[in-house]
Amino acid sequence: MIVPDPDLEIIKRELPVHEKLTRQEPGCLLFEVVQDKDNRSQFNVYEEFVDQRAFDDHQTRVKNSNWGKVTVNSKRYYKITK
C-alpha cells in the first residue's frame, strides 16, 4: 500500500485498530502490516484468509470502516495466491 505523505500520520495512528479488527474477523488466519524501511510511504501487507469469501467479507468491512475512510487516497496493489 502506498500512502500519500499528508496521510501518513493518521494512517500510522489508525493502523493498530485496523490490525486488531482484521485479526478478529472470522476466517482471518494471518494479518501483518509493516512500514517499509526505505520508503516511509510504503506499507507492506501480508494477509491470509481461509477462503475467498472470508477475504471478500474483509474487503467489505474495510470499505465501510474508518480505515477505509482514512486510506481512501492510498494505492493498493494486490498479488493474490492460492
Steps between C-alpha positions, in 0.01 A plus 500: 500500500636843406387781729513868399728702730217717641319183617796326667435609857132406505578166333761418764261608776207293366698191397496321839118513508479370144740217579305401811164501322636304205658234720165454676313435176372146445722340241807716558804276542777760488519875460821705513575856394857632506615846398782470248843595639612680185173657386293640786198537270491128430331250730547132423192296578485124530167337566357150491135401515341155506325556168389756243178575687691593817725729294197657328332555838820666622506731197136597562568576866804711410309705242237585761740568787692799628811336353333507161436871542852596612665290227278615216796678336740207543584273210470128554678240292386141546665175411260221581631146522317181584 
